[in-house]
Each structure stands twice: as C-alpha cells, then as structure tokens.
C-alpha cells in the first residue's frame, strides 16, 4: 500500500515516482532526475542531445515489493529503488550488475577508481605526457556523467540556462560490467551518433604557420605532385588575412591573429588562387581565430555594423550568446570567403582563459562555438566539417578534432599514440595531430616516425610554427626519410576507401 504523497507503481518509461524520475535509456544506461516541483527536463542539452531513445516498457520488468520499494530489471541490470521522497542516493538506490562473473553493486556515489582514460582538450604548450580526462570505460564496469548544470537546447536550436532552483539532479549512469561495446552504444543513444564526414577531411593535409604567396602555395602543391606524394587539403594559416587591426583583445600580445579581409599583397586574387588549387584536386581550408569578431579594419565592417545596429564608434563584441551577432558573424566573416570557394574552416579557438563560458550560460565557449561552426558548415545541404579542439562530452558530433600545438619530441609522440588509443573511450573518435610536432628542434627521424603514426590517424596533417627550420614537406628531409614517408603517404591514400 502506497504511503500518502508517494507515487504508485509506474506503468511507463520514464518512470515517475513523485518528484523523482528514472529513465531506462538502454539496458545499461539509466537517467536519474529529481525536481522539487515534479517538472522534469525533456529538452536536449549539448551532452544529452538525443531524447528519442528509450527502452520499451515490454523490455523492462518492474515489481512492487511493498513499502514503496520496487525492483526494476533489464537484460543487464537489477535496480532496487525505494521511493522515499528524496533525491536518488546511496540510501534509496542500488543497481546490481555482473563483472568478471561476480555480482557487483552500483550506487550514484561518484568514486571512480579504475578508469581507463579518455582525452584532453588540447596539447598546447604540452611537452610530455600529462594526465588524461576520464573516459566512459572503467574496470569497475560503470561511469556516471552529471548533466545537471548544463544549458538546455531550445526547440529553435539555441541554448538557455535551466532552472536549477527546482530541478536539482540529472545524472546518467552507464553500468555495463565488461560490455564496453554497450557503454559506447549507450553514449551514442543519449548523446547522438557520429555524423558522416567529408571524405577529403581524412586525407593528406599540408599546413604551416607561414606567410605564403599565391605562387608559393601553388609551388607547394606542384612539389607534392613532382615528388610523388598525394595531397588532399592545403591550409592557409594566418597570413591569408590582413594584419592591420588596431582594436581588440588579441592573443599572445598580438592583435592580428583574428581577421577576415584577404591579404592582397600576398594573395592578390583569392578566388583565382582557390580555383587553381581546386583544379589540382586539392581543397582549401582557412585558419580562423574568431575571438575578436569583426572589427573596423575589415573590408565589410560598415555592412556588419549596420546589420548589428551599432551606434557611431561602437564596436560590437564577439558574443556567442547572441544569435543576432552569430548570424551576422557567419554572414559577413565567413560567407565572402566561402563564396570564393573555401571548403571549410579550422576553428583555432584558444581563448578559454578570456572567455571560458558563453556569456550568461554554463556551456563552455568551446563546446558552443564548435556546435555553431559545425551547424554552419552544413549549409547548402552539405556534410558538416569541423576542425577544432576537443570540447568534452558530446563533441564527437563535430568531427574531426585537432589536438593542439604539441612539442616536437619523442615523449610527445609516444603520448599522442596513447592519447589517440584512449580518446575513443571519451567519445573522441577522430584525432588529427600536428605531425612532426608544432615546435622544437628539427629531427628527420622523429618526423618519419610521427608520419607512420599519422598515417593511421584521422588525417595525415603536418603542421609547424613560424620557424624557417621547420617545414614538414615530406621530401626535404633526406633520401632515406623521403622514401619511408612516401610509402606511408601512399598507404594512407590506399586506405581511404576503407576509412571514409
């Protein structure tokens, strides 16, 4: 017999017990919610992106044990729950599962001990192995993600803060024992599947922080052909745009990293250059540091300012929380170059130290800007193309990821191998690295070994800092090294039909 104020045995999934709601999303994934007013959250978040998956009730057995106690059984779990009117805790919830042939008990007390590791946001300024973030997989057979403080996605696709005064618990409990496949499948069920990528994204890239002219870009492509190396994408780093900014926050003491006006001294006719690159079967991507937005020195600033309704002398600040700003940003910052034929953007966001969160929200700036850039890359009914640092749970929907500016040394190469192997456990399934390392002493053998690893990564992408000694074109290190790298480049191209 139910006590006054307590719920009767639920007939549907999700299961509501007064102010508590238990959702069985897959046989090994539970969602635990508690709301003081009984108003639960059905809107998606950047993590809980897919609300369509829910285990049908005929796959669940629920038994009323009396005294407001229930046993809920899936094909993998036995859940004992006491509807005591309080949030889910070690006092009212116990979940039993099998691990290595033994029955184990899970409670929502988060004490991880044997996690197998996940990924990290970036390797910027990293010189050796560092601790990795948690992944989903653990030798304990479970992992829990707290989604309570994350922003909600509105029906029109924007973010808004949730009411944390009344909705006080939102936990996702992955309880899988030894069945790691089911854990990763459950991640896809709640957080969305990895979208199909563009084929060329996974090919061979040439990238270097260097101010190349149009003729030099074409000479690089010609060099790949003449030396029998495949090439799929060439990146124009920051030299593609002008560097005459006088306003903004800048980065590393420079105001010129952010820009959208083509540098006509280096590239007099951008469209002609892009057309020439395309004619050679190579795609074009542009480096983008968007943190200062569109400033008065840009060629179309007056149009942008008018669209924003800016007053005389007012410079609108880059604002990820403002839909109007972001719509106009893509229109005036990106569309002119895309209309010339630019294929996709390298989102080089490094400003967490200035803007860790979207203004007025809990979402990190990186997670939201990755979402916005990826959506925008789908305009024209195209597959999305992301290239940015890892933003945490849910960012697997924006492939591919860039691991940042790692130091060129043997320790970092070894760590990148480990990081790549473990990152799928955090949902980061596509890593591309700075093959050869971003900065450091030239080392031809290290470049060869890094290339051998890179040939088995999400993209074979060389990159290096603005140092005349560091050029990662694979035919300039020596005959022995060139021969070894040519073999790996060709192997990569031969693997493309299986990768994409």
C-alpha positions as CSV (number, residue, x, y, z in Angstrom):
1,X,0.0,0.0,0.0
2,X,1.5,3.4,-1.0
3,X,2.0,6.0,1.7
4,X,0.3,9.4,1.2
5,X,2.3,11.6,-1.1
6,X,4.1,8.8,-2.8
7,X,3.6,7.6,-6.3
8,X,2.0,4.3,-7.4
9,X,4.0,1.8,-9.4
10,X,4.7,3.4,-12.8
11,X,3.4,1.9,-16.0
12,X,5.7,3.8,-18.5
13,X,9.3,4.5,-19.1
14,X,10.5,7.0,-18.0
15,X,9.2,6.0,-14.6
16,X,7.9,8.8,-12.3
17,X,8.0,8.4,-8.6
18,X,6.6,11.7,-7.3
19,X,9.5,14.2,-7.7
20,X,11.9,11.6,-8.9
21,X,12.1,10.2,-12.4
22,X,14.1,7.2,-13.5
23,X,14.6,6.7,-17.2
24,X,15.9,3.4,-18.7
25,X,17.5,4.6,-21.9
26,X,19.3,1.3,-22.8
27,X,19.7,-1.9,-20.8
28,X,22.9,-0.4,-19.4
29,X,22.1,3.3,-19.2
30,X,19.9,5.0,-16.5
31,X,19.0,8.6,-16.1
32,X,18.3,9.8,-12.6
33,X,16.3,13.1,-12.1
34,X,14.9,14.9,-9.1
35,X,12.8,18.1,-9.3
36,X,11.2,19.7,-6.3
37,X,8.2,20.7,-8.3
38,X,7.9,17.4,-10.3
39,X,8.7,19.3,-13.5
40,X,11.3,17.2,-15.4
41,X,13.6,18.2,-18.2
42,X,12.8,16.8,-21.7
43,X,14.7,19.4,-23.7
44,X,18.1,18.2,-25.1
45,X,21.5,19.5,-23.9
46,X,24.8,19.6,-25.7
47,X,25.5,16.2,-24.0
48,X,22.1,14.7,-23.8
49,X,21.4,15.6,-27.5
50,X,19.1,12.7,-28.4
51,X,15.9,12.3,-26.4
52,X,14.3,9.8,-28.8
53,X,16.0,6.7,-27.3
54,X,14.2,4.9,-24.5
55,X,13.9,1.2,-23.7
56,X,10.4,0.0,-24.4
57,X,8.4,-0.9,-21.3
58,X,7.9,-4.5,-22.5
59,X,11.7,-4.9,-22.2
60,X,11.6,-4.0,-18.5
61,X,10.2,-6.0,-15.6
62,X,9.0,-3.9,-12.6
63,X,7.9,-5.5,-9.4
64,X,6.2,-3.7,-6.4
65,X,8.0,-5.0,-3.3
66,X,5.7,-3.1,-1.0
67,X,6.5,-0.2,1.3
68,X,7.2,2.0,-1.8
69,X,10.1,-0.3,-2.8
70,X,10.4,-1.5,-6.4
71,X,12.6,-3.9,-8.3
72,X,13.3,-2.9,-11.9
73,X,15.0,-5.4,-14.2
74,X,16.6,-5.0,-17.6
75,X,18.5,-7.6,-19.6
76,X,21.7,-6.4,-17.8
77,X,20.7,-4.7,-14.5
78,X,18.7,-5.3,-11.4
79,X,17.6,-2.0,-9.8
80,X,16.3,-1.7,-6.3
81,X,14.7,1.6,-5.6
82,X,12.9,3.0,-2.5
83,X,10.6,5.9,-3.3
84,X,11.3,7.8,-0.1
85,X,10.6,11.3,-1.5
86,X,14.3,12.3,-1.6
87,X,16.8,12.6,-4.4
88,X,18.5,9.4,-5.7
89,X,21.2,8.4,-3.3
90,X,23.1,5.5,-1.7
91,X,20.2,5.2,0.7
92,X,17.4,4.6,-1.8
93,X,19.0,3.2,-5.0
94,X,21.1,0.1,-5.6
95,X,21.9,-1.3,-9.0
96,X,23.3,-4.8,-9.4
97,X,25.3,-5.9,-12.4
98,X,27.8,-8.6,-13.5
99,X,31.5,-8.0,-13.6
100,X,34.0,-10.8,-14.3
101,X,31.4,-13.3,-13.3
102,X,30.7,-11.7,-10.0
103,X,27.6,-9.7,-8.9
104,X,28.6,-6.1,-8.2
105,X,26.6,-3.2,-6.7
106,X,26.4,0.4,-8.1
107,X,25.2,3.4,-6.3
108,X,25.3,7.0,-7.6
109,X,28.2,7.9,-5.2
110,X,30.8,9.0,-7.7
111,X,34.1,7.4,-6.6
112,X,35.9,6.3,-9.8
113,X,39.0,4.3,-9.2
114,X,39.9,2.3,-12.3
115,X,39.0,4.5,-15.2
116,X,40.8,3.6,-18.5
117,X,41.3,7.2,-19.5
118,X,39.8,9.5,-22.1
119,X,41.1,12.6,-23.8
120,X,42.2,16.1,-23.1
121,X,41.1,19.4,-24.6
122,X,44.4,20.4,-26.1
123,X,48.1,19.7,-26.2
124,X,49.0,23.4,-26.5
125,X,52.3,24.0,-24.7
126,X,52.5,20.4,-23.6
127,X,56.0,18.9,-23.7
128,X,55.4,15.4,-22.2
129,X,52.7,13.0,-21.0
130,X,50.0,14.6,-18.9
131,X,47.0,13.1,-17.1
132,X,44.1,12.4,-19.3
133,X,40.5,13.2,-18.5
134,X,38.1,10.3,-17.7
135,X,36.7,8.2,-20.4
136,X,33.5,6.2,-20.3
137,X,35.2,2.9,-19.8
138,X,36.4,1.6,-16.4
139,X,37.5,-1.7,-15.0
140,X,34.9,-1.0,-12.3
141,X,32.2,-1.6,-15.0
142,X,30.5,1.8,-14.7
143,X,30.8,5.5,-15.2
144,X,28.5,8.4,-14.3
145,X,28.0,11.8,-16.1
146,X,26.4,14.7,-14.2
147,X,24.4,16.8,-16.6
148,X,22.6,18.9,-14.1
149,X,24.3,22.3,-14.6
150,X,24.4,22.2,-18.4
151,X,22.3,24.5,-20.6
152,X,19.2,23.3,-22.4
153,X,18.8,23.5,-26.2
154,X,15.6,25.3,-27.1
155,X,13.3,24.0,-30.0
156,X,14.8,26.6,-32.3
157,X,18.3,25.4,-31.6
158,X,19.7,27.9,-29.1
159,X,20.9,27.5,-25.5
160,X,19.2,28.7,-22.4
161,X,20.1,28.1,-18.7
162,X,17.9,25.6,-16.9
163,X,16.1,26.2,-13.6
164,X,18.5,24.8,-11.0
165,X,16.3,26.1,-8.2
166,X,13.8,23.3,-8.6
167,X,15.5,20.8,-10.9
168,X,18.3,19.6,-8.7
169,X,19.5,16.2,-10.1
170,X,20.3,14.9,-13.6
171,X,22.7,12.0,-13.7
172,X,23.5,9.5,-16.4
173,X,24.7,6.2,-15.1
174,X,26.4,3.9,-17.5
175,X,26.5,0.5,-15.9
176,X,27.9,-2.1,-18.3
177,X,30.2,-4.5,-16.5
178,X,32.6,-5.9,-19.1
179,X,30.4,-5.0,-22.0
180,X,32.3,-2.0,-23.3
181,X,30.5,-2.0,-26.6
182,X,27.2,-1.4,-24.9
183,X,28.8,1.5,-23.0
184,X,29.8,3.2,-26.2
185,X,26.5,2.4,-27.8
186,X,24.7,4.0,-24.9
187,X,26.8,7.1,-25.3
188,X,25.5,7.3,-28.9
189,X,22.0,6.6,-27.8
190,X,21.9,9.7,-25.5
191,X,24.5,12.0,-27.0
192,X,23.9,11.4,-30.7
193,X,25.8,9.4,-33.3
194,X,29.0,10.5,-35.0
195,X,27.9,12.0,-38.3
196,X,29.2,11.0,-41.7
197,X,32.3,13.1,-42.5
198,X,33.5,14.6,-45.8
199,X,35.9,12.2,-47.5
200,X,38.7,14.6,-48.1
201,X,38.8,15.6,-44.4
202,X,40.6,12.3,-43.7
203,X,43.2,12.7,-46.4
204,X,46.7,14.3,-46.5
205,X,47.0,17.9,-45.4
206,X,49.7,20.5,-45.8
207,X,49.7,23.2,-43.1
208,X,52.3,25.6,-41.8
209,X,52.3,28.8,-39.9
210,X,53.9,30.8,-42.6
211,X,53.0,33.8,-44.8
212,X,52.9,32.2,-48.3
213,X,52.1,34.0,-51.5
214,X,49.8,32.6,-54.1
215,X,52.7,31.4,-56.2
216,X,54.2,29.7,-53.2
217,X,51.0,27.8,-52.4
218,X,50.8,26.5,-55.9
219,X,54.5,25.6,-55.8
220,X,53.9,23.5,-52.7
221,X,51.1,21.6,-54.5
222,X,53.4,21.1,-57.5
223,X,56.1,19.8,-55.2
224,X,53.7,17.1,-53.9
225,X,53.0,16.0,-57.4
226,X,56.6,16.1,-58.6
227,X,57.8,14.1,-55.6
228,X,55.1,11.5,-55.8
229,X,53.2,12.4,-52.7
230,X,49.4,12.6,-52.5
231,X,47.7,15.8,-51.2
232,X,44.1,16.4,-50.4
233,X,43.9,19.7,-48.5
234,X,46.0,22.8,-48.1
235,X,45.6,25.1,-45.1
236,X,46.1,28.8,-45.4
237,X,47.3,29.8,-41.9
238,X,47.0,33.4,-40.6
239,X,48.9,35.0,-43.4
240,X,45.8,34.8,-45.6
241,X,44.2,37.8,-44.0
242,X,45.5,41.3,-43.3
243,X,47.3,42.1,-40.0
244,X,46.4,45.8,-39.6
245,X,44.0,45.5,-36.7
246,X,44.3,48.3,-34.0
247,X,41.4,47.2,-31.7
248,X,40.5,44.1,-29.8
249,X,41.8,41.7,-27.1
250,X,44.3,40.0,-29.4
251,X,46.2,36.9,-28.4
252,X,49.8,36.4,-27.3
253,X,50.2,40.2,-27.3
254,X,49.2,40.5,-31.0
255,X,46.0,42.0,-32.4
256,X,46.4,40.4,-35.9
257,X,45.6,36.8,-35.3
258,X,41.9,37.5,-35.9
259,X,40.9,38.7,-39.4
260,X,38.6,38.2,-42.4
261,X,40.0,40.6,-45.0
262,X,42.2,38.9,-47.6
263,X,45.9,40.0,-47.7
264,X,46.0,41.2,-51.3
265,X,49.8,41.7,-51.1
266,X,50.4,38.0,-50.6
267,X,47.3,36.8,-52.4
268,X,46.2,39.4,-55.0
269,X,43.3,37.3,-56.4
270,X,42.0,34.9,-53.7
271,X,39.3,33.4,-55.9
272,X,41.8,32.7,-58.7
273,X,44.1,31.0,-56.3
274,X,41.3,28.9,-54.8
275,X,40.1,27.9,-58.3
276,X,43.7,26.9,-59.2
277,X,44.0,24.8,-56.1
278,X,40.7,23.1,-56.8
279,X,41.8,22.5,-60.4
280,X,44.6,20.4,-59.0
281,X,42.2,18.3,-56.9
282,X,43.1,19.9,-53.6
283,X,40.6,21.5,-51.1
284,X,41.2,24.8,-49.2
285,X,40.7,25.5,-45.5
286,X,41.4,28.7,-43.7
287,X,42.7,29.3,-40.2
288,X,40.2,31.2,-38.0
289,X,40.7,32.9,-34.6
290,X,37.3,34.4,-34.1
291,X,37.5,35.7,-30.6
292,X,37.6,39.4,-31.6
293,X,34.9,39.0,-34.2
294,X,34.6,41.6,-37.0
295,X,36.4,44.9,-36.3
296,X,36.6,48.3,-38.0
297,X,39.6,47.4,-40.2
298,X,37.7,44.7,-42.0
299,X,36.6,45.3,-45.6
300,X,32.9,44.9,-44.9
301,X,32.7,46.3,-41.3
302,X,30.3,49.0,-42.3
303,X,27.8,46.5,-43.5
304,X,28.2,44.3,-40.5
305,X,27.9,47.3,-38.1
306,X,24.7,48.4,-39.8
307,X,23.3,44.8,-39.6
308,X,24.0,44.9,-35.9
309,X,22.5,48.3,-35.4
310,X,25.8,49.6,-33.9
311,X,26.0,53.2,-33.0
312,X,28.7,55.5,-34.4
313,X,32.0,54.4,-33.0
314,X,30.6,51.3,-31.3
315,X,32.4,48.0,-32.0
316,X,30.1,45.0,-31.1
317,X,32.0,42.5,-29.0
318,X,32.2,38.9,-30.2
319,X,29.2,37.3,-28.3
320,X,28.5,33.6,-28.6
321,X,25.3,34.0,-26.6
322,X,23.8,36.5,-29.1
323,X,22.0,34.8,-32.0
324,X,21.9,38.0,-34.0
325,X,25.6,38.5,-33.6
326,X,26.5,35.0,-34.6
327,X,24.2,35.0,-37.6
328,X,25.8,38.2,-38.8
329,X,29.2,36.9,-38.0
330,X,28.9,34.0,-40.3
331,X,27.3,36.1,-42.9
332,X,30.0,38.8,-43.0
333,X,33.1,36.9,-41.8
334,X,32.7,33.6,-43.5
335,X,30.4,33.9,-46.5
336,X,32.6,36.1,-48.6
337,X,35.4,33.6,-48.5
338,X,33.1,30.6,-48.9
339,X,31.6,32.3,-52.0
340,X,35.1,32.3,-53.4
341,X,35.3,28.5,-52.9
342,X,36.8,28.0,-49.4
343,X,35.9,24.5,-48.4
344,X,36.0,24.6,-44.6
345,X,37.4,26.4,-41.6
346,X,40.0,25.5,-39.0
347,X,38.5,26.9,-35.8
348,X,41.6,27.8,-33.8
349,X,39.9,28.7,-30.5
350,X,42.5,29.3,-27.8
351,X,40.6,31.9,-25.7
352,X,39.3,29.9,-22.8
353,X,41.5,31.9,-20.5
354,X,39.5,35.0,-21.5
355,X,36.1,33.5,-22.2
356,X,35.7,30.2,-20.5
357,X,31.9,30.2,-20.7
358,X,29.2,31.5,-23.0
359,X,28.1,34.8,-21.5
360,X,25.3,34.2,-19.0
361,X,25.4,30.4,-19.5
362,X,27.0,27.3,-18.1
363,X,28.2,26.0,-21.5
364,X,31.9,26.3,-22.2
365,X,32.7,28.7,-25.1
366,X,34.5,25.9,-26.9
367,X,31.6,23.4,-26.8
368,X,29.1,26.0,-28.1
369,X,31.3,27.5,-30.8
370,X,32.1,24.0,-32.0
371,X,28.4,23.3,-32.3
372,X,27.7,26.6,-34.1
373,X,30.6,26.2,-36.6
374,X,29.6,22.6,-37.3
375,X,26.0,23.6,-38.0
376,X,27.1,26.4,-40.2
377,X,29.3,24.1,-42.2
378,X,26.2,22.1,-43.1
379,X,24.7,25.0,-45.0
380,X,24.0,24.1,-48.6
381,X,22.9,20.6,-47.6
382,X,26.5,19.5,-47.2
383,X,28.0,17.1,-44.7
384,X,29.4,19.0,-41.8
385,X,33.2,19.6,-41.5
386,X,34.6,20.5,-38.1
387,X,38.2,21.1,-37.2
388,X,38.8,22.3,-33.7
389,X,40.0,21.3,-30.2
390,X,38.1,18.8,-28.1
391,X,35.2,20.3,-26.1
392,X,34.2,17.4,-23.9
393,X,31.2,15.1,-23.8
394,X,29.0,15.5,-26.9
395,X,31.8,17.0,-29.1
396,X,32.0,13.7,-31.0
397,X,29.2,15.1,-33.1
398,X,31.6,17.7,-34.7
399,X,34.4,15.7,-36.3
400,X,37.3,15.9,-36.7
401,X,39.3,17.1,-33.7
402,X,42.6,18.9,-33.6
403,X,44.9,18.1,-30.6
404,X,46.7,21.4,-30.5
405,X,50.3,22.7,-30.7
406,X,52.3,19.9,-29.2
407,X,56.1,20.0,-28.7
408,X,58.2,18.0,-31.2
409,X,59.9,15.3,-29.1
410,X,59.8,11.6,-28.7
411,X,57.9,11.8,-25.4
412,X,55.1,13.7,-27.1
413,X,54.9,11.2,-30.0
414,X,54.6,8.4,-27.5
415,X,51.9,10.2,-25.6
416,X,49.9,11.1,-28.8
417,X,49.8,7.4,-29.6
418,X,48.4,6.6,-26.1
419,X,46.1,9.6,-26.2
420,X,44.6,8.6,-29.6
421,X,44.1,5.0,-28.4
422,X,42.3,6.1,-25.3
423,X,40.3,9.0,-26.7
424,X,37.6,6.9,-28.2
425,X,36.7,6.0,-24.6
426,X,35.8,9.6,-24.1
427,X,33.8,9.8,-27.3
428,X,36.6,11.5,-29.3
429,X,36.8,9.1,-32.2
430,X,38.7,11.3,-34.7
431,X,42.0,12.9,-33.7
432,X,44.3,14.7,-36.1
433,X,47.7,15.9,-34.8
434,X,50.5,18.2,-35.8
435,X,52.6,15.5,-37.5
436,X,56.2,16.2,-36.6
437,X,55.2,18.4,-33.7
438,X,54.4,22.1,-33.7
439,X,57.6,23.5,-32.3
440,X,61.1,22.1,-31.4
441,X,64.3,21.2,-33.0
442,X,64.3,19.6,-36.5
443,X,64.6,15.9,-36.3
444,X,64.1,13.9,-39.6
445,X,63.8,10.5,-37.9
446,X,61.2,11.8,-35.5
447,X,59.2,13.2,-38.4
448,X,59.3,9.8,-40.1
449,X,58.0,8.0,-37.0
450,X,55.3,10.6,-36.5
451,X,54.3,10.2,-40.1
452,X,54.0,6.5,-39.6
453,X,51.7,7.1,-36.7
454,X,49.8,9.9,-38.5
455,X,49.1,7.7,-41.5
456,X,46.8,5.7,-39.1
457,X,45.1,8.7,-37.5
458,X,42.0,10.6,-38.6
459,X,44.1,12.7,-41.0
460,X,47.7,12.9,-42.1
461,X,48.2,16.5,-41.3
462,X,51.6,18.2,-41.0
463,X,52.0,21.5,-39.2
464,X,54.7,23.6,-37.6
465,X,55.2,27.0,-36.1
466,X,56.7,30.1,-37.8
467,X,60.3,28.8,-37.8
468,X,62.3,28.7,-41.0
469,X,63.9,25.4,-39.9
470,X,60.5,23.7,-39.6
471,X,58.9,22.8,-42.9
472,X,57.1,19.5,-42.9
473,X,57.0,18.9,-46.7
474,X,57.9,15.2,-46.7
475,X,60.5,15.2,-49.5
476,X,63.0,17.7,-47.9
477,X,64.5,15.7,-45.0
478,X,66.8,13.3,-46.9
479,X,66.6,10.4,-49.4
480,X,66.1,7.7,-46.8
481,X,63.4,9.7,-44.9
482,X,61.6,10.7,-48.1
483,X,61.4,7.1,-49.2
484,X,60.0,6.0,-45.9
485,X,57.4,8.8,-45.7
486,X,56.4,8.3,-49.4
487,X,55.5,4.7,-48.5
488,X,53.3,5.8,-45.6
489,X,51.6,8.6,-47.6
490,X,50.7,6.2,-50.4
491,X,49.5,3.6,-47.8
492,X,47.2,6.3,-46.4
493,X,45.7,7.0,-49.8
494,X,45.2,3.4,-50.5
495,X,43.3,3.1,-47.2
496,X,40.9,5.9,-48.0
497,X,38.1,3.7,-49.4
498,X,38.1,1.9,-46.0
499,X,38.4,4.9,-43.8
500,X,35.5,7.0,-45.3
